[in-house]
Amino acid sequence: MTKPEISVVSECCTDLGEGPFWDNTIHRCLYVDILGKSIHLLDPTTGKDQKYQFEDTIGAAVMRKKGGSVLLTSGLKIIFLDLETQKQETVATVDGDKPHNRFNDGKCDPAGRFWSGTMGPEPRPVEVVPEQGTLYSFDKNHKVQSHFNKITISNGLAWSPDDKTFYFVDSFLGCVYAFDYDLASGSIDNKRVAIQIDPSHGVPDGITVDVDGMLWIAMYNGGKVARYNPTTGNVITTVNFPVTKTTSVCWAGPNYDELLVTSERKRLSPEEKKQQPLAGSIFKVKNLGTGGLPSIPYDG
């Protein structure tokens, strides 16, 4: 097998890069900087990066199907942003009884519903008040539905290629849950642990699925992305990076066979920053021997 080829798409561009979303119609990568309180639209060919600044932390951002507009989460709000006029419209707010919570990772299911979970406050970096979060979906009619709660660090989401299984990460527990998933209704059922990550491998963060149904998981503090078999829970292969805090992944390129990987710089010590000059960069990996599925825009 050809060795994976890693390159830097955008160098040291984020405090805490997350949630890459590849739009093949405009050949741009939408991504968020959680602690930088911004979303970005990056042209990987020219390096041009359009930045949109907000007042609160950003959890996730996805393109809208209608074009020229983005759905994003900021704090506990779901917001529509017009990319040209920069007009913002808050369309939903959650966790009204927990004002110090925030949205974290989010993604659209194959039907175009947006899914995202919340998490509790962090009194100290990476120390989160436990079991404060809830998983929500947001449909094309702008209806918010809660699915389950007592989540500590809500993170990566993915759907199997046959649309029958939903995967969800609680980073605090180091596990990837699997659910039976109904595409027509957007309901989930039969929660079980698909993958339990050994802490020595890092903390599971953002995830994506490939065409073979395997999960690619960014390992925060592990400096790698690992491909797991969700049926057996076993690691198939790993790709190592020159940074420790790899955060999220998505498939990109004309054939969806390139992996975009985000990372964090903000919460490294001064010594770690010297040792990891590329921390906070966005990387691209080629020659993985497989490919994935398109990022799904919000249909509403």
Salt bridges, closest charged atoms under 4 A:
ASP43 OD2 - ARG28 NH1 3.45
ASP49 OD1 - HIS40 ND1 2.83
ASP109 OD2 - ARG113 NH1 2.94
GLU122 OE2 - ARG102 NH2 3.60
GLU122 OE1 - ARG267 NH1 3.32
GLU127 OE1 - ARG124 NE 2.92
ASP180 OD1 - ARG192 NH1 2.91
ASP210 OD2 - ARG227 NE 2.80
ASP212 OD2 - ARG227 NH2 3.23
GLU264 OE2 - ARG267 NE 2.73
